[in-house]
C-alpha cells in the first residue's frame, strides 16, 4: 500500500534511489556545486534528499554546519534517518516540496538535485523553472543548484 501523497512516486522504489546514488561522487558534487555557497556553520536544506548522501557530504565540509533533508517518501526518510543516525547534525523529515513548512529565513543554503522532473513547476520562456518557493526558506535568497535528471 502506498501512503497518501506518494502514489506513483518512483523514488519509493529502492532500485531508483540506488541507481541515482551510484551515478554520483557526493564529495565531488558538493565541492563543485555547493562548497562555493557554504558559509561556516551553515544550516542547509536538501529538498528531495532521498537517502541523505549529498546532505551528509555537505555538512561534512564544516563541523559546525547542520543539515535538514526533506523527502516526500516515508521509506526514503526512514532510510536516511537510519543511515545517518550517527550524525546528530543531520535531521530528516517527510515533506512536500510545494508546501515546505519552515519559518522564513531558516536556512543559509537550499538546494535540490534530480527532483524537478517529478514536480509540476511553471517553466519560464527562458527554460528555467520557477522555484520561487525556496526563496522564503533561504536567508540568502539564492539557490545553489537545481539539477534535472537526464
C-alpha positions as CSV (number, residue, x, y, z in Angstrom):
1,X,0.0,0.0,0.0
2,X,1.4,3.4,-1.0
3,X,0.9,6.3,1.6
4,X,-1.3,9.2,0.6
5,X,0.7,11.7,-1.5
6,X,3.3,9.2,-2.7
7,X,1.2,7.2,-5.2
8,X,3.4,6.6,-8.2
9,X,6.4,8.2,-6.6
10,X,9.3,6.5,-8.3
11,X,11.7,7.2,-5.5
12,X,9.8,4.8,-3.3
13,X,11.3,2.1,-5.4
14,X,14.7,1.3,-3.8
15,X,16.1,0.5,-7.2
16,X,15.6,4.1,-8.5
17,X,17.3,5.6,-5.4
18,X,20.2,3.1,-5.8
19,X,20.6,3.9,-9.5
20,X,20.8,7.6,-8.8
21,X,23.1,7.2,-5.9
22,X,25.6,5.1,-7.9
23,X,25.8,7.9,-10.6
24,X,27.4,10.4,-8.2
25,X,30.5,11.0,-6.1
26,X,28.9,13.0,-3.2
27,X,32.1,14.8,-2.1
28,X,33.0,15.8,-5.7
29,X,29.4,17.1,-6.3
30,X,29.5,19.1,-3.1
31,X,32.9,20.6,-4.0
32,X,31.7,21.6,-7.4
33,X,28.2,22.8,-6.7
34,X,27.7,23.6,-3.0
35,X,31.1,24.5,-1.5
36,X,31.3,27.9,-3.1
37,X,28.0,28.8,-1.4
38,X,28.7,27.3,2.0
39,X,29.4,29.6,4.9
40,X,30.8,28.5,8.3
41,X,28.1,27.0,10.5
42,X,25.6,26.9,7.6
43,X,22.1,25.4,8.1
44,X,21.5,23.6,4.8
45,X,18.2,22.3,3.4
46,X,18.2,19.4,0.9
47,X,14.8,19.3,-0.8
48,X,14.2,15.8,-2.2
49,X,17.0,14.4,0.0
50,X,16.4,10.7,-0.7
51,X,18.9,8.7,1.3
52,X,20.8,11.8,2.5
53,X,24.1,11.1,0.9
54,X,24.6,14.6,-0.5
55,X,23.5,16.3,2.6
56,X,25.9,14.3,4.7
57,X,28.7,15.3,2.4
58,X,27.6,19.0,2.5
59,X,27.6,19.2,6.3
60,X,30.9,17.4,6.4
61,X,32.6,20.4,4.8
62,X,32.3,22.3,8.1
63,X,31.9,20.6,11.5
64,X,29.6,23.4,12.6
65,X,27.1,23.0,9.7
66,X,23.7,21.4,10.2
67,X,21.5,19.8,7.6
68,X,17.8,19.1,7.1
69,X,16.7,16.7,4.5
70,X,13.1,16.7,3.2
71,X,11.6,14.0,1.1
72,X,8.1,13.1,0.1
73,X,8.6,9.3,0.6
74,X,8.3,8.0,4.1
75,X,10.5,5.0,3.2
76,X,13.2,7.4,1.9
77,X,13.1,9.4,5.1
78,X,13.3,6.3,7.3
79,X,16.3,5.1,5.2
80,X,18.1,8.4,5.7
81,X,17.4,8.5,9.4
82,X,18.8,5.0,9.8
83,X,21.8,5.6,7.6
84,X,22.8,8.8,9.3
85,X,21.8,8.2,12.9
86,X,25.5,8.6,13.9
87,X,25.5,12.3,12.8
88,X,23.4,14.5,15.2
89,X,23.8,17.5,12.9
90,X,21.5,15.9,10.3
91,X,17.8,15.5,10.5
92,X,15.3,14.1,8.0
93,X,11.6,14.7,7.7
94,X,8.8,14.0,5.4
95,X,7.5,16.9,3.4
96,X,6.2,18.1,0.1
97,X,8.4,20.5,-1.9
98,X,5.4,22.5,-2.9
99,X,4.3,23.0,0.8
100,X,7.5,23.3,2.8
101,X,6.8,24.1,6.4
102,X,9.7,26.1,7.7
103,X,10.0,29.6,9.1
104,X,11.1,32.3,6.6
105,X,14.9,32.6,6.6
106,X,15.6,29.3,8.4
107,X,18.4,28.1,6.0
108,X,21.6,29.5,4.7
109,X,21.6,27.3,1.7
110,X,18.8,25.5,-0.1
111,X,19.4,23.0,-2.9
112,X,17.8,20.2,-4.8
113,X,19.2,17.6,-7.2
114,X,17.2,15.4,-9.5
115,X,13.8,16.4,-8.1
116,X,12.2,18.8,-10.5
117,X,11.3,16.2,-13.1
118,X,8.9,14.8,-10.6
119,X,7.2,18.1,-9.7
120,X,4.9,20.3,-11.7
121,X,6.5,23.7,-11.7
122,X,5.9,26.6,-14.1
123,X,8.6,26.9,-16.7
124,X,9.6,30.4,-17.9
125,X,10.1,31.2,-21.6
126,X,13.9,31.0,-21.0
127,X,13.5,27.4,-19.9
128,X,14.2,27.9,-16.2
129,X,11.9,26.5,-13.5
130,X,10.1,28.8,-11.2
131,X,11.5,27.6,-7.9
132,X,10.5,30.8,-6.0
133,X,9.1,28.7,-3.2
134,X,12.7,28.1,-2.0
135,X,13.3,31.8,-1.5
136,X,11.2,32.0,1.6
137,X,13.2,29.4,3.5
138,X,16.6,30.6,2.3
139,X,18.3,33.5,4.2
140,X,20.4,34.5,1.1
141,X,17.6,34.2,-1.5
142,X,19.8,32.1,-3.7
143,X,19.6,28.6,-4.9
144,X,22.9,27.0,-5.3
145,X,21.9,24.2,-7.7
146,X,18.9,22.7,-9.3
147,X,19.7,19.8,-11.5
148,X,17.3,17.8,-13.7
149,X,18.0,14.2,-14.2
150,X,18.9,13.0,-17.7
